[in-house]
Amino acid sequence: MLLRKRRDPNVLRVGDTVVAVEPVGDIPEGTRGRIKVVDGFEWIRYWVAWDTGEWTGSVDSASVVAESRLAQYQADKAVAADRAAAKAAAPERAEGDGAAGAADAGTSGVPEHLLERSRQARARKAAQAAG
């Protein structure tokens, strides 16, 4: 038998064994199944025959992971959760902190020094118009 290399190991094919990584309709997370049909060009979706005997169509690729890649998926998900928790727990920098400099941004995403420059320009214009 001639084995071909896959171009992208994340792309699922007919016959691949998958695991639901989120609930799919009535199918709970962690249920195993087998890809029966692959549909779509831009949005790839699958028909999956689950070990429970049920079939589900239009299963998004974000809902299932190849059984062989499940450990890597869980590790990646844990790392992403740790980063999000660290980002949320990081203390806010003080506005006058010199180390922050240009990296500081208001809620709009515009650096504070640029907002201050705009305030000063508006004040100069108002003074010129009044005077």
Rosetta silent file (secondary structure, phi, psi, omega in degrees, C-alpha in Angstrom):
SEQUENCE: MLLRKRRDPNVLRVGDTVVAVEPVGDIPEGTRGRIKVVDGFEWIRYWVAWDTGEWTGSVDSASVVAESRLAQYQADKAVAADRAAAKAAAPERAEGDGAAGAADAGTSGVPEHLLERSRQARARKAAQAAG
SCORE:     score description
SCORE:     0.000 S_00000001
   1 L     0.000  134.159 -179.372    0.000    0.000    0.000 S_00000001
   2 L   -90.721  120.861  178.595    1.318    3.424   -0.984 S_00000001
   3 L   -96.639  132.533  177.863    1.108    5.980    1.814 S_00000001
   4 L  -103.659  146.264  175.764    0.848    9.629    0.879 S_00000001
   5 L   -79.139  142.901  176.283    1.980   12.496    3.030 S_00000001
   6 L   -84.073  140.910  178.146   -0.675   14.930    4.074 S_00000001
   7 L   -68.905  -43.297 -179.090   -0.141   18.540    3.117 S_00000001
   8 L  -131.365  115.200 -177.369   -1.703   19.826    6.337 S_00000001
   9 L   -67.485  -14.609  179.545   -1.998   17.477    9.332 S_00000001
  10 L   -82.593  -14.760 -179.901   -4.851   19.603   10.739 S_00000001
  11 L   -81.301  128.085 -179.343   -7.115   18.868    7.757 S_00000001
  12 L   -89.714  149.151  179.629   -9.401   15.934    8.409 S_00000001
  13 L  -123.941  165.965  175.231  -10.218   13.354    5.761 S_00000001
  14 L   -58.045  132.559  179.448  -12.883   10.738    5.233 S_00000001
  15 L    96.442  -14.830  179.490  -12.192    7.822    7.566 S_00000001
  16 L   -67.296  141.746  174.113  -10.312    9.816   10.208 S_00000001
  17 E   -87.739  129.785 -176.785  -11.237    9.094   13.811 S_00000001
  18 E  -125.520  165.090  176.010  -12.175   12.303   15.639 S_00000001
  19 E  -127.457  134.835  176.789  -13.125   13.435   19.132 S_00000001
  20 E   -72.881  123.187  179.718  -15.711   16.123   19.876 S_00000001
  21 L   -99.902   -0.066  171.574  -13.953   18.949   21.742 S_00000001
  22 L  -153.121  157.785 -179.987  -17.223   20.774   22.355 S_00000001
  23 L   -59.646  136.920  178.591  -20.835   19.585   22.425 S_00000001
  24 E  -120.465   96.770 -175.758  -22.237   18.988   18.923 S_00000001
  25 L    62.528 -121.381  179.004  -26.027   19.036   19.181 S_00000001
  26 L   -88.047   -4.115 -178.032  -26.905   16.116   21.461 S_00000001
  27 E   -83.894  120.766 -179.126  -23.395   14.675   21.235 S_00000001
  28 L   -76.305  159.685  175.973  -21.399   15.451   24.418 S_00000001
  29 L   -58.486  140.591  178.429  -17.798   16.615   24.479 S_00000001
  30 L    94.976   -7.428  179.802  -15.322   13.726   24.380 S_00000001
  31 L   -74.094  137.258  178.972  -17.416   11.456   22.144 S_00000001
  32 E   -92.272  153.091  178.347  -15.449    9.654   19.448 S_00000001
  33 E  -159.129 -178.467 -179.484  -16.574    9.323   15.865 S_00000001
  34 E  -130.515  134.137  178.509  -15.449    8.763   12.297 S_00000001
  35 E   -68.946  127.277  178.596  -15.528   11.271    9.418 S_00000001
  36 E  -108.152  -34.855 -178.877  -17.847    9.981    6.687 S_00000001
  37 E  -142.869  140.038  174.496  -18.172   13.024    4.381 S_00000001
  38 E  -114.463  124.501 -178.404  -16.168   16.245    3.954 S_00000001
  39 E  -120.541  153.004  168.165  -18.116   19.217    2.517 S_00000001
  40 L   102.566  158.658  176.985  -17.272   22.772    1.570 S_00000001
  41 L  -111.285  -60.844 -179.718  -14.621   24.947    0.007 S_00000001
  42 L   -87.566  -38.697  177.118  -14.163   27.967    2.264 S_00000001
  43 L  -111.080  103.894 -178.663  -16.022   26.610    5.299 S_00000001
  44 L   -82.022  130.998  177.674  -15.087   22.972    5.734 S_00000001
  45 E  -138.306  161.530 -170.836  -17.660   20.894    7.580 S_00000001
  46 E  -129.511  152.351  164.465  -18.017   17.190    8.188 S_00000001
  47 E   -99.254  125.111 -175.846  -20.574   14.419    8.459 S_00000001
  48 E  -121.249  130.332  171.896  -19.556   12.383   11.486 S_00000001
  49 E   -95.415  111.240 -175.674  -20.749    8.906   12.481 S_00000001
  50 E   -82.366  157.759  177.658  -20.431    8.891   16.277 S_00000001
  51 L   -63.604  -17.695  178.690  -19.663    5.847   18.408 S_00000001
  52 L   -77.466   -7.885 -179.239  -23.136    6.306   19.927 S_00000001
  53 L    98.420   -8.590 -179.825  -24.640    5.304   16.570 S_00000001
  54 L   -87.816  156.264  173.542  -25.814    8.799   15.677 S_00000001
  55 E  -116.634  142.553  175.768  -24.766   10.794   12.615 S_00000001
  56 E  -131.760  132.575  177.222  -24.324   14.562   12.610 S_00000001
  57 E  -103.502  164.593  179.727  -23.933   16.747    9.516 S_00000001
  58 E    55.999   43.076  176.581  -22.408   20.207    9.172 S_00000001
  59 E   -84.225  122.329 -178.384  -19.961   19.683   12.025 S_00000001
  60 E   -72.217  151.245 -179.295  -17.495   22.572   12.058 S_00000001
  61 L   -65.329  -19.769  177.549  -13.768   21.867   12.173 S_00000001
  62 L   -77.305  -13.309 -177.137  -13.563   23.781   15.482 S_00000001
  63 L   -92.128  -17.573 -178.224  -15.864   21.197   17.090 S_00000001
  64 E  -132.655  152.241  177.874  -13.775   18.101   16.367 S_00000001
  65 E  -134.646  142.852  175.326  -10.098   17.163   16.513 S_00000001
  66 E   -56.857  137.976 -177.394   -8.336   14.137   15.083 S_00000001
  67 H   -57.401  -35.315 -179.373   -7.905   11.546   17.815 S_00000001
  68 H   -69.593  -19.709 -178.452   -4.158   11.454   17.128 S_00000001
  69 H  -106.817    7.117 -175.857   -3.907   15.229   17.768 S_00000001
  70 H   -61.641  -44.179 -179.334   -6.129   15.386   20.877 S_00000001
  71 H   -62.004  -42.480  178.878   -3.229   15.593   23.375 S_00000001
  72 H   -65.529  -40.335  178.254   -1.626   18.457   21.412 S_00000001
  73 H   -60.263  -45.974 -179.484   -4.998   20.255   21.176 S_00000001
  74 H   -65.176  -38.168  177.876   -5.503   19.993   24.945 S_00000001
  75 H   -65.554  -43.772  178.382   -1.959   21.245   25.611 S_00000001
  76 H   -62.625  -39.828  179.347   -2.459   24.219   23.259 S_00000001
  77 H   -65.692  -39.305  178.912   -5.789   25.021   24.926 S_00000001
  78 H   -66.304  -41.383  178.683   -4.178   24.917   28.393 S_00000001
  79 H   -63.707  -42.893  179.217   -1.370   27.253   27.285 S_00000001
  80 H   -63.517  -39.492  178.535   -3.900   29.696   25.803 S_00000001
  81 H   -66.072  -40.163  177.848   -5.923   29.635   29.042 S_00000001
  82 H   -63.210  -42.081  178.583   -2.762   30.283   31.098 S_00000001
  83 H   -63.969  -42.039  179.805   -1.838   33.247   28.885 S_00000001
  84 H   -64.684  -40.466  179.007   -5.333   34.704   29.174 S_00000001
  85 H   -66.300  -40.357  179.344   -5.268   34.306   32.964 S_00000001
  86 H   -66.304  -39.211  179.209   -1.820   35.914   33.185 S_00000001
  87 H   -66.213  -40.213  179.481   -2.925   38.811   31.014 S_00000001
  88 H   -69.750  -32.325 -177.922   -6.040   39.361   33.122 S_00000001
  89 H   -85.217  -12.930 -178.490   -4.041   39.177   36.367 S_00000001
  90 L   -65.085  132.030  179.453   -1.287   41.553   35.198 S_00000001
  91 L   -68.252  146.914  176.801   -1.442   44.866   37.074 S_00000001
  92 L   -69.086  142.207  177.040   -2.220   47.966   35.039 S_00000001
  93 L   -75.076  148.584  176.661    0.764   50.239   34.463 S_00000001
  94 L   -69.876  146.133 -175.794    0.770   53.636   36.071 S_00000001
  95 L   -63.726  -34.021 -177.875    0.017   56.447   33.621 S_00000001
  96 L   -91.043    6.743 -178.245    3.206   58.320   34.453 S_00000001
  97 L   -63.767  118.593 -178.445    5.421   55.238   34.274 S_00000001
  98 L   -67.227  -29.698 -179.581    8.420   56.138   32.121 S_00000001
  99 L   -68.591  -28.518 -177.955    9.037   52.490   31.165 S_00000001
 100 L   -72.813  -45.108  175.669    5.594   52.271   29.623 S_00000001
 101 H    48.003 -124.525 -175.970    6.139   55.295   27.356 S_00000001
 102 H   -70.828  -15.373 -178.049    4.592   54.886   23.927 S_00000001
 103 H   -74.437  -22.077  178.869    3.217   51.479   24.805 S_00000001
 104 L   -63.791  137.122  178.235    0.571   53.004   27.086 S_00000001
 105 E  -140.855  144.053  176.130   -2.805   53.199   25.424 S_00000001
 106 L   -73.921 -170.372  179.405   -6.185   54.427   26.589 S_00000001
 107 L   -66.837  -20.149  179.194   -9.333   52.389   26.213 S_00000001
 108 L   -81.261  -11.679 -177.588   -9.462   53.478   22.570 S_00000001
 109 L    90.773   -0.907  179.295   -6.085   51.895   21.868 S_00000001
 110 L   -90.206  131.055  179.883   -4.506   55.290   21.122 S_00000001
 111 E   -57.662  142.175 -175.338   -1.323   55.969   23.113 S_00000001
 112 H   -58.919  -36.757 -178.372   -1.803   58.485   25.906 S_00000001
 113 H   -65.604  -30.684  176.838    0.941   60.822   24.666 S_00000001
 114 H   -74.066  -36.685  176.080   -0.901   61.239   21.348 S_00000001
 115 H   -63.671  -40.814  178.891   -4.171   61.959   23.136 S_00000001
 116 H   -65.391  -39.893  177.667   -2.402   64.607   25.229 S_00000001
 117 H   -60.461  -40.356  177.803   -0.896   66.150   22.083 S_00000001
 118 H   -65.995  -40.494  178.085   -4.412   66.423   20.609 S_00000001
 119 H   -61.099  -43.775 -179.815   -5.745   68.059   23.780 S_00000001
 120 H   -65.230  -39.375  178.720   -2.964   70.655   23.670 S_00000001
 121 H   -65.449  -40.923  177.636   -3.605   71.376   19.970 S_00000001
 122 H   -64.125  -38.741  178.874   -7.342   71.889   20.611 S_00000001
 123 H   -65.303  -40.750  177.541   -6.509   74.219   23.495 S_00000001
 124 H   -63.306  -42.946  179.519   -4.163   76.259   21.214 S_00000001
 125 H   -63.497  -41.401  179.652   -6.846   76.501   18.513 S_00000001
 126 H   -65.470  -38.637  179.216   -9.457   77.589   21.039 S_00000001
 127 H   -67.395  -38.571  178.349   -7.062   80.254   22.391 S_00000001
 128 H   -66.948  -41.022 -179.460   -6.357   81.536   18.838 S_00000001
 129 H   -68.857  -33.092 -179.957  -10.057   81.687   17.990 S_00000001
 130 H   -78.860  -26.719 -171.888  -10.846   83.542   21.227 S_00000001
 131 L  -101.592    0.000    0.000   -7.937   85.975   20.890 S_00000001
